[in-house]
Amino acid sequence: MESHADGDTTLAALAHASALVASFFGPILFLVLGDDDDELVRENAKNAINFQITIFVITLIAGVLTFLIIGLFLLPLIAVLDLILVLIATVKANNNEIYSYPLTPDIV
């Protein structure tokens, strides 16, 4: 589900893209250091954090499942899914949209 908000589209897009380099720490920086009045950056950063926490938990589960061999197939799939969804979110945020990742709970 996407909605529109006014704000700095570059920072909102970077909040998502930073997750490719720094997992949930990148979006946390944008949330903490960003302007409290910038709803676009704040909401996109929160959504990026929630997604990266979810990906982290799923990766831990897949890591445990490597003992059953299935995790060896899941880990690359998770990485590709993360990359694709983060790129989609980056483009949407750059287009002034608040992007919510699919099947991601609101943790933050």
KEDRENMAR-766951 format. One record per atom (N, C-alpha, C): x, y, z. Coordinates in steps of 0.02 Angstrom, whole numbers, padded with zeros to 5 digits, always signed. Example, Ala and Ser with C-alpha at 12.3 -4.5 7.8 and 13.67 -1.06 7.14 Angstrom:
REM residues 2
+00660-00284+00390+00615-00225+00390+00660-00165+00390+00642-00112+00354+00684-00053+00357+00645+00002+00394
***
This chain:
REM residues 108
+00043-00058+00000+00000+00000+00000+00045+00061+00000+00032+00105-00048+00071+00166-00051+00026+00226-00039+00054+00277-00008+00020+00341-00001+00071+00395-00018+00046+00454-00029+00090+00510-00047+00098+00557+00011+00157+00588+00014+00171+00638+00065+00223+00686+00037+00222+00747+00063+00272+00795+00042+00334+00786+00086+00391+00796+00055+00454+00791+00093+00513+00784+00046+00570+00771+00075+00632+00764+00037+00635+00695+00005+00622+00691-00059+00620+00627-00094+00689+00593-00095+00742+00633-00099+00809+00604-00101+00825+00568-00036+00812+00601+00020+00825+00569+00085+00779+00508+00096+00717+00513+00073+00671+00456+00080+00696+00396+00040+00720+00409-00021+00747+00355-00062+00811+00327-00032+00853+00370-00005+00915+00347+00026+00903+00307+00089+00847+00321+00123+00830+00282+00183+00821+00209+00164+00791+00196+00106+00783+00127+00083+00849+00100+00056+00882+00138+00013+00943+00114-00020+00999+00101+00030+01001+00138+00084+01054+00128+00135+01050+00059+00166+00992+00027+00163+00984-00040+00191+01025-00091+00153+01040-00077+00090+01081-00124+00050+01152-00126+00076+01174-00072+00107+01243-00068+00132+01246-00081+00207+01196-00056+00244+01201-00057+00317+01140-00089+00351+01105-00133+00316+01047-00168+00345+00999-00119+00378+00980-00130+00440+00932-00085+00472+00966-00024+00503+01033-00024+00507+01068+00033+00536+01064+00095+00491+01066+00085+00425+01060+00142+00378+00994+00179+00387+00938+00144+00381+00873+00178+00391+00865+00209+00460+00896+00177+00511+00891+00206+00579+00924+00275+00580+00980+00282+00546+01013+00348+00543+00968+00401+00512+00933+00382+00459+00888+00430+00427+00828+00446+00471+00806+00398+00510+00750+00410+00556+00772+00455+00614+00830+00442+00642+00854+00480+00700+00878+00550+00681+00915+00554+00626+00945+00618+00607+00900+00661+00563+00845+00632+00538+00801+00668+00494+00758+00719+00530+00728+00762+00490+00683+00814+00516+00618+00781+00538+00596+00796+00599+00534+00767+00625+00472+00788+00586+00476+00844+00551+00419+00869+00513+00415+00837+00443+00466+00800+00423+00467+00770+00356+00436+00700+00359+00371+00698+00347+00334+00635+00352+00358+00584+00301+00376+00606+00242+00398+00561+00189+00461+00522+00211+00511+00557+00236+00573+00525+00258+00560+00481+00319+00523+00507+00367+00510+00471+00430+00473+00405+00417+00420+00407+00378+00381+00346+00365+00419+00296+00322+00455+00321+00271+00494+00275+00230+00551+00243+00270+00582+00281+00314+00635+00253+00356+00606+00200+00403+00549+00213+00433+00517+00164+00477+00500+00100+00439+00473+00107+00379+00456+00049+00340+00518+00009+00320+00572+00045+00304+00635+00011+00286+00663-00027+00347+00659+00003+00405+00683-00030+00467+00642-00093+00480+00576-00087+00476+00532-00144+00487+00548-00201+00439+00559-00184+00375+00574-00236+00326+00642-00268+00340+00692-00228+00357+00758-00256+00369+00760-00300+00432+00721-00282+00482+00715-00325+00542+00683-00391+00522+00631-00388+00482+00597-00448+00458+00645-00492+00417+00683-00461+00372+00732-00498+00332+00785-00530+00377+00806-00494+00429+00856-00520+00475+00830-00583+00510+00768-00581+00534+00738-00638+00569+00731-00697+00520+00708-00683+00459+00700-00736+00410+00768-00766+00392+00820-00725+00388+00887-00749+00373+00914-00794+00430+00900-00774+00491+00919-00817+00548+00886-00885+00544+00822-00885+00528+00785-00948+00522+00815-00990+00465+00828-00958+00409+00858-00995+00352+00927-01020+00370+00964-00981+00410+01030-01004+00432+01026-01067+00473+00976-01071+00517+00966-01131+00556+00946-01189+00510+00906-01174+00459+00883-01226+00413+00938-01251+00366+00996-01219+00367+01051-01245+00325+01071-01314+00348+01059-01330+00411+01073-01398+00436+01028-01450+00402+00972-01427+00377+00925-01472+00341+00931-01461+00265+00982-01428+00243+00998-01414+00173+00951-01362+00141+00888-01357+00162+00842-01310+00131+00865-01238+00139+00899-01223+00194+00923-01156+00205+00973-01134+00153+01010-01180+00124+01058-01163+00070+01022-01135+00009+00961-01156-00001+00921-01130-00057+00885-01065-00038+00867-01060+00026+00829-01002+00049+00873-00939+00054+00935-00946+00076+00977-00887+00087+00987-00845+00024+01003-00874-00034+01009-00833-00095+00942-00803-00116+00888-00841-00106+00821-00816-00123+00804-00755-00080+00820-00757-00017+00808-00701+00029+00848-00640+00007+00911-00650-00012+00954-00595-00034+00926-00561-00097+00903-00601-00145+00875-00574-00207+00810-00537-00192+00768-00566-00150+00705-00534-00131+00718-00467-00097+00767-00466-00052+00785-00404-00017+00807-00351-00068+00851-00369-00113+00876-00323-00163+00820-00294-00206+00777-00337-00231+00723-00315-00276+00674-00269-00240+00653-00289-00180+00604-00247-00143+00634-00181-00120+00698-00181-00102+00730-00117-00082+00736-00071-00143+00752-00098-00201+00756-00056-00261+00687-00028-00280+00635-00069-00275+00567-00045-00288+00549+00011-00238+00564+00000-00175+00548+00049-00123+00586+00114-00135+00649+00109-00157+00689+00169-00170+00658+00210-00226+00637+00177-00279+00606+00213-00335+00540+00245-00313+00500+00207-00276+00435+00234-00253+00445+00295-00207+00494+00290-00161+00507+00346-00116+00532+00407-00154+00571+00395-00207+00595+00450-00248+00538+00483-00287+00483+00447-00295+00423+00474-00328+00373+00502-00278+00396+00520-00219+00354+00552-00167+00302+00505-00138+00316+00441-00135+00269+00392-00107+00298+00362-00044+00253+00347+00003+00272+00310+00063+00261+00237+00046+00315+00200+00041+00311+00130+00020+00309+00083+00080+00260+00040+00081+00255-00012+00133+00272-00079+00101+00321-00113+00129+00341-00178+00103+00287-00230+00115+00278-00277+00068+00226-00328+00077+00245-00376+00134+00194-00398+00170+00200-00448+00224+00250-00428+00277+00255-00363+00291+00301-00338+00341+00262-00306+00399+00271-00332+00459+00234-00304+00516+00263-00236+00538+00221-00196+00570+00245-00133+00598+00278-00146+00665+00344-00145+00666+00383-00157+00726+00403-00092+00758+00426-00045+00716+00448+00021+00740+00392+00071+00733
***
